[in-house]
Amino acid sequence: MRFAAIGLDHRHIFHMVGGLLEAGAECAGFDPATSDERVLAGFRERFPDLTPLPADRLIDDPSIDLVVCAGIPSERAALAVRAMRAGKDVMVDKPGVTTFAQLAEVEAAVAQTGRIFSVCFSERFIVPATIVAGKLIADGAIGRVVQTIGLGPHRLNRAIRPAWFFDKRWFGGILTDIASHQIDQFLHFTGSTDAEIIASGTGRFGTYDLPEFEDFGEILLRSDRAGGYIRVDWFTADGLPTWGDGRLTILGTEGTIELRKYVDIAGREGTDHVFLVDKAGTRHIDASREPLTYFRNLVADIGARTQTAATQSHVFTVCRLALEAQDKAMPLPQKPGHGSADRFETTL
């Protein structure tokens, strides 16, 4: 399977290309056009042997099976539609789309071409702990899953972000963007095919000077079999040794599973910590060596025209629910809390 990388605007392109190469795919080239030269420099450093080629040439190359894209979020859908109409499958970074109109265009292109449109939900697909959790649930370790609580904190790194990062017209909003990860996990771990957004909200509590940027968001959602709560934010403190303390708690009728994906604060070294509580007691599982499956499954799907990496309906449902949550989000109160107004003013 041969693929091309077009849209080097977000660092997620690193693990998207790296995962495909590890899965045995061949990279036919990459388009060096970017809105962030630091991303391009990092890409060249990680993949020095790959060939830069213009996007038109890559899309027109009939030997290329897949286009991968981590471009500016609002531009991903148009590229995906163009690539699918050129006979290629597509894998994009999240969010796959930023508007309902884009989602309709992508759905129509998939229906008309029969191509695959996959979104790389990296907080599940490249996290070994989620694979171990899935196996525990399948084995009945915690009984029937009735709720998930997904927390997606991120470090802002404001000084190194491109301008589009702070404009909702380009990135779609915090719930469209980050919360798509947690919606994906809710559907996956509860075995739900759809859900309803019960309530959602967004706010700005630390970025008052950025009117088109939201630094906090939350969602309450429910399916026909489980409920979920999601919180996402840009408040990871500099003292944390990684970009965010991503957590997922899965409540079952006979136990709980908690994932500490990227760090066990003041605890064990490394990533991918799984904590299981069941009728036998409590247990910590080091999931860091669990093999990832998404990329090799996607490579197999492209050849066999199957849907083992993620079903097309699941991908579209996640996209739709994220857009619905963003669309109906209530503005959260932004009045500074005790002592915070003075501290904020002194930092301007």
Secondary structure, DSSP 4 states (H G I P E B T S, - for coil): -EEEEEEE-STHHHHHHHHHHHTT-EEEEE----S-HHHHHHHHHH-TTSPB--HHHHHH-TT--EEEEE--HHHHHHHHHHHHHTT-EEEEESPS-SSHHHHHHHHHHHHHH---EEEE-HHHHT-HHHHHHHHHHHTTTT-SEEEEEEEEE----GGG--GGGG-HHHH--HHHHTHHHHHHHHHHHHT-S--EEEEEEEE-SS-TT-TT---EEEEEEE-SS-EEEEEEES---TTSSSS---EEEEEETTEEEEEE-S--TTSSSSS-EEEEEETTEEEEEE-TTSPP-HHHHHHHHHHHT--SS--HHHHHHHHHHHHHHHHTPEEPP----TTHHHHHHHH-
